[in-house]
């Protein structure tokens, strides 16, 4: 799940927590919304950590390219 998916899960949780007034027997819809918001934030933090590790801590940082050349003497 990327950044977009995490934001969608968080937004869906916020809608369920703050924007609806439904009552479903056996389930608290507001708690489900809080859980979805927490999952969205956790996913976003995880994705940011992986992104930071992959690109050296700086978004947009250029990676060093190492080129190796081997020359062999002919027969």
C-alpha positions as CSV (number, residue, x, y, z in Angstrom):
1,X,0.0,0.0,0.0
2,X,1.6,3.3,-1.0
3,X,1.0,6.8,0.1
4,X,-2.3,7.2,-1.8
5,X,-3.7,4.0,-0.2
6,X,-2.7,5.1,3.3
7,X,-4.3,8.5,2.8
8,X,-7.5,6.9,1.5
9,X,-7.7,4.5,4.5
10,X,-7.1,7.4,6.8
11,X,-9.8,9.6,5.1
12,X,-12.3,6.7,5.2
13,X,-11.6,6.3,8.9
14,X,-12.1,10.0,9.5
15,X,-15.4,9.9,7.6
16,X,-16.7,7.0,9.6
17,X,-15.5,8.6,12.9
18,X,-16.7,12.2,12.4
19,X,-19.0,12.3,9.4
20,X,-21.6,9.6,9.9
21,X,-24.4,9.1,12.4
22,X,-25.1,5.4,11.7
23,X,-26.0,2.9,14.3
24,X,-25.2,-0.7,13.5
25,X,-26.2,-3.3,16.1
26,X,-23.2,-5.3,17.3
27,X,-20.6,-2.8,15.9
28,X,-19.5,0.6,16.9
29,X,-18.9,2.4,13.6
30,X,-16.9,5.2,15.3
31,X,-14.4,2.7,16.7
32,X,-14.0,1.2,13.3
33,X,-13.2,4.6,11.9
34,X,-10.6,5.2,14.6
35,X,-9.0,1.9,13.8
36,X,-8.9,2.7,10.1
37,X,-7.3,6.1,10.9
38,X,-4.6,4.5,13.0
39,X,-4.0,1.9,10.3
40,X,-3.6,4.7,7.7
41,X,-1.1,6.6,9.9
42,X,0.8,3.4,10.7
43,X,1.0,2.5,7.0
44,X,2.1,6.1,6.1
45,X,4.9,6.0,8.8
46,X,6.0,2.6,7.6
47,X,6.1,3.7,3.9
48,X,8.0,6.9,4.9
49,X,10.6,4.8,6.8
50,X,11.1,2.5,3.9
51,X,11.4,5.4,1.5
52,X,13.9,7.2,3.7
53,X,16.1,4.0,4.0
54,X,15.9,3.4,0.3
55,X,17.0,6.9,-0.7
56,X,19.5,7.7,2.0
57,X,17.3,9.8,4.2
58,X,16.7,12.6,1.7
59,X,13.7,12.4,-0.6
60,X,14.9,13.1,-4.1
61,X,18.6,12.4,-3.3
62,X,20.6,11.2,-6.1
63,X,22.2,7.8,-5.8
64,X,25.8,7.2,-6.5
65,X,26.4,5.1,-9.6
66,X,29.5,2.9,-9.6
67,X,30.7,1.6,-12.9
68,X,33.2,-1.2,-13.1
69,X,35.2,-1.9,-16.3
70,X,37.3,-5.0,-16.8
71,X,39.8,-5.3,-19.5
72,X,41.1,-8.7,-20.5
73,X,44.2,-9.4,-22.5
74,X,43.3,-11.3,-25.7
75,X,44.6,-14.8,-26.4
